[in-house]
Amino acid sequence: MDLGISGRKALVCGASSGLGLACATALVREGVQVVIVARTEGPLREAAERLNALGPGRAEWVAADVASAEGRARIFAAHPDFDIVVTNAGGPPPGDFRQWQREDWIKALDANMLAPIELIKATLDGMMARGFGRIVNITSSAVKAPVDGLGLSNGARSGLTGFVAGLARSTVARGVTINNVLPGTFDTARLAGNFEAQARREGSTAEAVRAARIARHPARRLGQPEELGNTCAYLCSVHAGYINGQNVLLDGGSYPGTF
């Protein structure tokens, strides 16, 4: 299927690895000109080289922290206009809410709620003026089914979800959709790190923790990043103009509810 977005320009955040890179990969394969952003220059440059070897789209990179005003200014100084924006940031650490201070909450809100809103604010009006835009926020399945111990993530990402739900109704008539993708357990380096940390706490091994997680999963496997990347690319396509203000859950059926 031709997604109809060849030649469009996209900003993809957190794109040096994992789910962000998977989204950038899917877009480059559709002929999109992608600007990938992450904080560390070395992995980001390597990711851009791999993307440019794929084609037919092209990748440029900007090393920046999108959670900071300075980082966002650096991106938009080099690339003022985008047709597609994919926001993505790693979640804050787990813990006991009794131990969190105000600074912990502000850091989580900056990364997982306020930075995406600032990126939307910087690009939305241009999209509406041109009559086409796609904004996809990669959040978490914890928005749908909050996880005890992930309160910082539950709170910050749910705040973004509520904001998008209101805003999206006012943009779609001008050709701009805003949706959220909610990943469950995907086979990424971050998840592997979580398994290792759990194994240390429990006196086990990362392989045993991984196997136990898979055994409890309805799909009996972890999600593959390219599955999420392809879903993201479809939501950015010309065919998805009637999908708006939605939370697209990709968890292999783990969520136990009906709605």
JOCORCOR-V163802 format. One record per pair of residues at least 12 apart in sequence whose C-alpha atoms are under 10 Angstrom apart, sorted by the first residue. I is the first residue (numbers start at 1). J is the second residue. Records with the same first field share a line. If there is no record, write none. Layout:
BEGIN
I->J + J
END
This chain:
BEGIN
1->30 + 234 + 239
2->30 + 234 + 237 + 238 + 239
3->27 + 30 + 31 + 233 + 234 + 235 + 236 + 237 + 238 + 239 + 240
4->30 + 31 + 32 + 234 + 236 + 237 + 238 + 239
5->27 + 30 + 31 + 32 + 33 + 83 + 84 + 233 + 234 + 236 + 237 + 238 + 239
6->27 + 28 + 29 + 30 + 31 + 32 + 33 + 56 + 57 + 237
7->28 + 30 + 31 + 32 + 33 + 34 + 56 + 57 + 58 + 83
8->27 + 30 + 31 + 32 + 33 + 34 + 57 + 82 + 83 + 84 + 132 + 133
9->27 + 28 + 31 + 32 + 33 + 34 + 35 + 57 + 58 + 59 + 79 + 81 + 82 + 83 + 84 + 85
10->24 + 27 + 28 + 32 + 33 + 34 + 35 + 36 + 59 + 79 + 81 + 82 + 83 + 84 + 85 + 86 + 133 + 134 + 135 + 236
11->24 + 33 + 34 + 35 + 36 + 37 + 59 + 60 + 61 + 75 + 79 + 81 + 82 + 83 + 84 + 85 + 86 + 87 + 119 + 135
12->24 + 27 + 34 + 35 + 36 + 37 + 38 + 61 + 84 + 85 + 86 + 87 + 88 + 136 + 137
13->35 + 36 + 37 + 38 + 39 + 62 + 64 + 65 + 66 + 85 + 86 + 87 + 88 + 89 + 116 + 137 + 138
14->36 + 37 + 38 + 39 + 40 + 44 + 64 + 65 + 66 + 86 + 87 + 88 + 89 + 90
15->35 + 36 + 37 + 38 + 39 + 43 + 44 + 47 + 48 + 61 + 86 + 87 + 88 + 89
16->36 + 37 + 38 + 39 + 40 + 41 + 42 + 43 + 44 + 45 + 46 + 47 + 48 + 61 + 63
17->38 + 43 + 44 + 46 + 47 + 188 + 189 + 190 + 225
18->90 + 186 + 187 + 188 + 189 + 190 + 191 + 224 + 225 + 226 + 229
19->88 + 89 + 90 + 138 + 183 + 186 + 187 + 188 + 189 + 190 + 224 + 225 + 226 + 227 + 228 + 229 + 232
20->36 + 37 + 38 + 86 + 87 + 88 + 89 + 90 + 138 + 225 + 228 + 229 + 232
21->36 + 37 + 44 + 47 + 48 + 51 + 225 + 226 + 229
22->224 + 225 + 226 + 227 + 228 + 229 + 230 + 232 + 233
23->86 + 138 + 225 + 226 + 227 + 228 + 229 + 230 + 231 + 232 + 233
24->36 + 47 + 48 + 51 + 57 + 58 + 59 + 86 + 226 + 229 + 230 + 232 + 233
25->47 + 48 + 50 + 51 + 52 + 54 + 55 + 57 + 58 + 59 + 226 + 229 + 230 + 233
26->51 + 54 + 57 + 226 + 227 + 228 + 229 + 230 + 231 + 232 + 233 + 234
27->51 + 55 + 56 + 57 + 58 + 59 + 84 + 229 + 230 + 232 + 233 + 234 + 236 + 237
28->51 + 52 + 53 + 54 + 55 + 56 + 57 + 58 + 59 + 233
29->51 + 52 + 54 + 55 + 56 + 57 + 58 + 233
30->55 + 56 + 57 + 233 + 237
31->54 + 55 + 56 + 57 + 58
32->55 + 56 + 57 + 58 + 59 + 83 + 84 + 233
33->52 + 55 + 56 + 57 + 58 + 59 + 60 + 82 + 83 + 84
34->48 + 51 + 52 + 57 + 58 + 59 + 60 + 61 + 82 + 84 + 85
35->48 + 58 + 59 + 60 + 61 + 62 + 75 + 78 + 79 + 82 + 85
36->48 + 51 + 59 + 60 + 61 + 62 + 63 + 64 + 75 + 86
37->60 + 61 + 62 + 63 + 64 + 65 + 66 + 71 + 72 + 75 + 87 + 88
38->61 + 62 + 63 + 64 + 65 + 66 + 71 + 88 + 89
39->62 + 63 + 64 + 65 + 66 + 71
40->62 + 63 + 64 + 65
41->61 + 62 + 63 + 64
42->63
43->63
44->60 + 61 + 62 + 63
45->59 + 60 + 61 + 62 + 63
46->61
47->59 + 60 + 61
48->60 + 61
49->61
61->75
62->74 + 75 + 76 + 78 + 79
63->75
65->89 + 111 + 115
66->87 + 88 + 89 + 110 + 111 + 114 + 115 + 116 + 118 + 119
67->89 + 107 + 108 + 109 + 110 + 111 + 112 + 113 + 114 + 115 + 116 + 118 + 119
68->110 + 111 + 114 + 115 + 118
69->115 + 118
72->115 + 118 + 119 + 122
73->122
76->119 + 122 + 123
80->122 + 123 + 126
81->122 + 123 + 124 + 125 + 126 + 127
82->122 + 123 + 124 + 126 + 127 + 132 + 133 + 134 + 135
83->123 + 124 + 126 + 127 + 128 + 130 + 131 + 132 + 133 + 134 + 135 + 176 + 236
84->123 + 124 + 127 + 132 + 133 + 134 + 135 + 136 + 176 + 177 + 233 + 236 + 237
85->116 + 119 + 120 + 123 + 124 + 133 + 134 + 135 + 136 + 137 + 178 + 236
86->116 + 119 + 120 + 134 + 135 + 136 + 137 + 138 + 178 + 179 + 180 + 181 + 232 + 233 + 236
87->112 + 113 + 115 + 116 + 117 + 119 + 120 + 135 + 136 + 137 + 138 + 139 + 180
88->111 + 112 + 115 + 116 + 136 + 137 + 138 + 139 + 181
89->111 + 112 + 113 + 115 + 116 + 137 + 138 + 139
90->108 + 111 + 112 + 138 + 139 + 140 + 153 + 190
91->108 + 111 + 112 + 139 + 140 + 150 + 152 + 153 + 154 + 156 + 157 + 190
92->104 + 105 + 107 + 108 + 109 + 111 + 112 + 150 + 151 + 152 + 153 + 154 + 156
93->108 + 149 + 150 + 151 + 152 + 153 + 194
94->147 + 148 + 149 + 150 + 151 + 152 + 153
95->148 + 149 + 150 + 151 + 152
96->148 + 149 + 150 + 151 + 152
97->148 + 149 + 150 + 151 + 152
100->151 + 152
104->152
105->151 + 152 + 153 + 155 + 156
106->152 + 156
107->152 + 156
108->151 + 152 + 153 + 154 + 155 + 156 + 157
109->152 + 153 + 155 + 156 + 157 + 159 + 160
110->156
111->153 + 156 + 157
112->137 + 138 + 139 + 152 + 153 + 154 + 155 + 156 + 157 + 158 + 159 + 160
113->137 + 139 + 153 + 155 + 156 + 157 + 158 + 159 + 160 + 161 + 163
114->156 + 157 + 159 + 160
115->160
116->135 + 136 + 137 + 138 + 160
117->137 + 160 + 163 + 164
119->135
120->135 + 136 + 137 + 164 + 178
123->135
124->171 + 176 + 177 + 178
125->171 + 174 + 176
127->171 + 174 + 175 + 176 + 177
128->171 + 172 + 173 + 174 + 175 + 176 + 177
129->174 + 175 + 176
130->174 + 175 + 176
131->171 + 172 + 173 + 174 + 175 + 176
132->171 + 172 + 173 + 174 + 175 + 176 + 177 + 238 + 241
133->171 + 172 + 174 + 175 + 176 + 177 + 178 + 236 + 237 + 238 + 241
134->172 + 175 + 176 + 177 + 178 + 179 + 232 + 233 + 235 + 236 + 237 + 238 + 240 + 241 + 244
135->164 + 168 + 176 + 177 + 178 + 179 + 180 + 232 + 235 + 236 + 244
136->177 + 178 + 179 + 180 + 181 + 232 + 233 + 235 + 236 + 244 + 245 + 246 + 247
137->157 + 160 + 161 + 164 + 178 + 179 + 180 + 181 + 182 + 232 + 247
138->157 + 179 + 180 + 181 + 182 + 183 + 228 + 232 + 247 + 248
139->153 + 154 + 156 + 157 + 158 + 160 + 161 + 180 + 181 + 182 + 183 + 184 + 247 + 248 + 249
140->153 + 154 + 157 + 158 + 180 + 181 + 182 + 183 + 184 + 185 + 247 + 248 + 249 + 250 + 251
141->154 + 157 + 181 + 182 + 183 + 184 + 185 + 247 + 248 + 249 + 250 + 251 + 254 + 255
142->154 + 155 + 157 + 158 + 182 + 183 + 184 + 249 + 255
143->155 + 156 + 157 + 158 + 159 + 160 + 161 + 182 + 183 + 247 + 249
144->158 + 182 + 247 + 248 + 249 + 255 + 257 + 259
145->254 + 255 + 256 + 257
146->158
160->180
161->179 + 180 + 245 + 246 + 247
162->245
163->245
164->178 + 179 + 180 + 244 + 245 + 246 + 247
165->178 + 179 + 180 + 244 + 245 + 246 + 247
166->245
167->245
168->244 + 245 + 246
169->244 + 245
171->244 + 245
172->241 + 242 + 243 + 244 + 245
173->241
175->238 + 241 + 242
176->236 + 241 + 242 + 244
177->235 + 236 + 240 + 241 + 242 + 243 + 244 + 245 + 246
178->235 + 236 + 241 + 243 + 244 + 245 + 246 + 247
179->232 + 235 + 236 + 243 + 244 + 245 + 246 + 247 + 248
180->232 + 235 + 244 + 245 + 246 + 247 + 248 + 249
181->228 + 231 + 232 + 235 + 246 + 247 + 248 + 249 + 250
182->228 + 247 + 248 + 249 + 250 + 251
183->223 + 225 + 228 + 248 + 249 + 250 + 251 + 252
184->222 + 223 + 249 + 250 + 251 + 252 + 253 + 254 + 255
185->213 + 214 + 217 + 221 + 222 + 223 + 224 + 225 + 250 + 251 + 252 + 254
186->221 + 222 + 223 + 224 + 225 + 226 + 227 + 228 + 250 + 251 + 252
187->221 + 222 + 223 + 224 + 225
188->222 + 223 + 224 + 225
191->210 + 222
192->206 + 207 + 209 + 210
193->206
194->206 + 209 + 210
195->207 + 208 + 209 + 210 + 211 + 213
196->208 + 209 + 210
197->209
198->210
210->222
216->254
217->251 + 252 + 253 + 254
218->251 + 252 + 253 + 254 + 255
219->251 + 252 + 253 + 254
220->252
221->252
222->251 + 252
223->250 + 251 + 252
227->250
228->249 + 250 + 251
231->248 + 250
232->248
235->248
END
